[in-house]
């Protein structure tokens, strides 16, 4: 698990260039608040659906890991997910019917382990690049340009956005 001693500081992190450290500071805070939002949830609460079209908390947690993994592949390896990776992460990335059907029956530790496993790889990968890498541009969405900085901001933003859903679902699942 990441060091939470300075969770409220957006600052340099030893071993990373300045901008990467600050980006990771924000990602660490988002993850900290996610973990706090799901603390002590039961499997039943993790699998709870508000309605037939909603996502479960467990599916959203796996979605965070899947999005982060997909951006690792896209930004560090310059490729899309392969068939094996899509088999593992597809339901978590797409959510919806596949997520409701496939992502259930796990305890909280399962999801926390997945989040930690993917984050550990993210932290190692970010040690291999510098601030200049953050500003490299490529085609991203509908022909628009984005840089790596935006893509990783999007990873953080996606987690924050869906964490709001988690808090709502948790209130209804109790």
Secondary structure, 3 states (H helix, E strand, C coil): CCCCCCCCCCCCCCCCCHHHHHHHHHHHHHHHHHHHHHCCCCHHHHHCCCCCCCCCHHHHHHHHHHHHHHHHHHHHHCCCCCHHHHHHHHHHHHCHHHHHHHCCCCCHHHHHHHHHHHHHHHHHHHCCCCHHHHCCEEEEECCEEEEHHHHHHHHHHHHHHHHHHHHHHHHHHC
